[in-house]
Amino acid sequence: MKKGDVKDISLAAQGKRKIEWAAAQMPVLAAIRKRFIKEQPLRGIRISACLHVTSETANLGITLRDGGAEVVLCASNPLSTQDEVAAALVSEYGIPTYAIKGEDNATYYAHLNAAIDHRPQITMDDGADLVTTLLTKRTELVPGVIAGTEETTTGVIRLRAMAKDGTLKYPVVAVNDAETKHFFDNRYGTGQSTLDGIIRATNLLLAGQKVVVAGYGWCGRGVAMRAKGLGADVIVTEIDPVKGIEAVMDGFRVMPMAEAAKEGDVFITVTGNKSVIRGEHFQVMKSGAIVCNSGHFNVEIDIPALEKLSGEKREARPLVDEYHLRDGRKIYLLGEGRLVNLAMAEGHPAAVMDMSFANQALCAEYIVKHAKELRREVYGVPAKIDKEIARLKLESMGHHLDKLTAEQEHYLSSWQEGT
Ligand SMILES: NC(=O)c1ccc[n+]([C@@H]2O[C@H](COP(=O)([O-])OP(=O)(O)OC[C@H]3O[C@@H](n4cnc5c(N)ncnc54)[C@H](O)[C@@H]3O)[C@@H](O)[C@H]2O)c1
């Protein structure tokens, strides 16, 4: 088997420094790695991981490898790979990696299939492309899979749909559903890194801009909160009335996209849904509007509709496409409508991925230990793992909690108390 496919292996030294920089901000994963080295809970287990190939993912790969696993990695998005990290994984850490930033669709799937050629016993997905390919095109390898894990909201939605109609052929643990994952990664990670991506791409001053955030879920809350903090006038669009109230009470204006489209300077979609910004919205946008997406797939912005309304386009800055609409307006699309935080910046900061990937590592261990009890369903992360990660993270940050007294414990567990 090839030992990977990366852009330029000579970038490895640079990638190694980047991986080490991230490691310094991932103390929970480091503690797990230390234990894994001693206990070897993943000894001989083949893991195929389809994740964003970043310095944080490299540290997860190293932890799994040091726990005894044979790990192979491929990209979960054509634009999210850090080429220097991919090079280092292959040449410095001996982890076969198939990922090149900007790879076309055919290469993306060739890389996914290369990871599947590893005959995984555990799959790790971010968006469920690996499991979908395995279950539809590489079915001969399915019986060898013990279970999988899934990193993101969109992947979990796809897997639950599969479980519902009986097409999910092995158990999957929804890492995204851990509190120590989505409370922090989706909110603070996506919040900060999405704005980081927009700023790096455009050098825009966000203060005074009208920023439209589509979707007020975990990611949207984070994006809106951080945009407000930078002085933007934030408008939220939603379809869920509860989220709508929450956005209003958090101090944002809430309106349909048809209205927001006329007002916004910057548009950010984070819904996990498709065609959230469509032709009818482009038709009323101001000239100079910037449009981007931080949801998992590049379907939230209807790019074919934008192409249809446009005469020509040019690259105004790297990965910033300037569309010239036939009526003379210009609209800017960032990162081809793909995850703007990974396409234009470095994705989530390591300190937050520390918890997400601690969940991945401990769930891999859980899968090996509990393989026989798991059915073909989507499972949540066991509460014990979630709480342990929170405890370790808080300690590593130098914060300490109170403990319940015996009297308090009794009070909280007894129905006779409280009078
Ligand atoms: N950029 C990243 O690095 C990153 C990180 C984590 C998650 N994600 C992805 O971001 C997306 C959102 O994740 P989340 O955890 O916030 O999900 P979520 O389910 O918590 O929130 C999504 C929100 O979008 C709303 N929504 C759905 N359709 C809409 C529409 N047409 N208009 C307006 N609002 C609409 C829903 O009501 C919901 O409140 C997913 O695709 C997820 O996989 C990306």
The ligand as a Gaussian input file, in Angstrom:
#p B3LYP/6-31G(d) Opt

LIG

0 1
 N      -17.005000      25.078000      10.431000
 C      -16.744000      24.100000      11.275000
 O      -15.595000      23.820000      11.591000
 C      -17.884000      23.348000      11.886000
 C      -17.790000      22.856000      13.207000
 C      -18.882000      22.190000      13.763000
 C      -20.024000      22.001000      12.989000
 N      -20.057000      22.445000      11.702000
 C      -21.236000      22.287000      10.829000
 O      -22.037000      23.459000      10.965000
 C      -23.417000      23.150000      10.692000
 C      -24.267000      23.599000      11.877000
 O      -23.912000      22.840000      13.030000
 P      -24.583000      23.132000      14.463000
 O      -23.924000      22.210000      15.420000
 O      -24.643000      24.585000      14.725000
 O      -26.076000      22.579000      14.161000
 P      -27.426000      22.943000      14.952000
 O      -28.380000      21.881000      14.575000
 O      -27.124000      23.199000      16.384000
 O      -27.858000      24.344000      14.304000
 C      -28.332000      24.506000      12.998000
 C      -29.398000      25.596000      13.059000
 O      -29.738000      25.994000      11.730000
 C      -31.149000      26.224000      11.696000
 N      -31.608000      26.149000      10.299000
 C      -31.861000      25.047000       9.546000
 N      -32.280000      25.418000       8.314000
 C      -32.274000      26.770000       8.288000
 C      -32.613000      27.739000       7.311000
 N      -33.041000      27.392000       6.091000
 N      -32.471000      29.047000       7.629000
 C      -32.069000      29.433000       8.862000
 N      -31.743000      28.555000       9.846000
 C      -31.848000      27.244000       9.553000
 C      -31.730000      25.152000      12.614000
 O      -33.017000      25.510000      13.067000
 C      -30.688000      25.135000      13.730000
 O      -31.013000      26.026000      14.794000
 C      -23.433000      21.645000      10.429000
 O      -23.311000      21.430000       9.043000
 C      -22.186000      21.145000      11.139000
 O      -21.751000      19.905000      10.651000
 C      -19.030000      23.134000      11.152000

